Amino acid sequence: EAGVVQSPRYKIIEKKQPVAFWCNPISGHNTLYWYRQNLGQGPELLIRYENEEAVDDSQLPKDRFSAERLKGVDSTLKIQPAELGDSAVYLCASTRTAPAGANVLTFGAGSRLTVL
Amino acid sequence: RKEVEQDPGPFNVPEGATVAFNCTYSNSASQSFFWYRQDCRKEPKLLMSVYSSGNEDGRFTAQLNRASQYISLLIRDSKLSDSATYLCVVNRNTGGFKTIFGAGTRLFVKA
């Protein structure tokens, strides 16, 4: 079974530029997450999708971040414009829709963003 | 105060040592609990689930104390390959379902 695939693995941009990250979850996994992980910290949720519906985007900075999962499979996370503080690893994870509390997340390798 | 808090670390231990990590969570409605392992510059991966009765997987033992809202991970006979960051993870379903990660505890096992 193929794992969660993310691209690009690394991205270096100047501040105020746009950037986009792509994620293809494990086949059959209805739930998709985008997390941000800063150095020395645990992952922090940005947005969670159930199929194509964003069911939790309460921590997504909506002034500059956007995400979509149009067909309920792969997803894109965009930042426009990027700021220095956006430098982090952006992790995508997926899981089958399970009874609450049973979810075990499978992560992709992450996209490491550096904003100069 | 963060919802899931862990020992700050780092822990530096010799090979063969026994080391224990602690984690506390603040929301009593939390339902399920996990330990994930994250190697340097890699993604987190599930190490083990944590059950109220306690559970063991080889050299790893996890314990949950719901009354004290406390989770622990014990590693016996540490190996060099155990060097990693260990993330405490909590699922809850109040105010919407959420999976919350602690900041992690770094472990260095030295020869």
Interface residues (C-beta under 8 A of the other chain):
Chain A: Y33 Y35 G40 Q41 G42 P43 E44 L45 R48 V55 D56 S58 L91 A100 G101 A102 N103 V104 L105 T106 F107 G108 A109 G110
Chain B: V4 Q31 S32 F34 K42 E43 P44 K45 L46 S49 L87 N91 R92 N93 G96 F97 K98 T99 I100 F101 G102 A103 G104
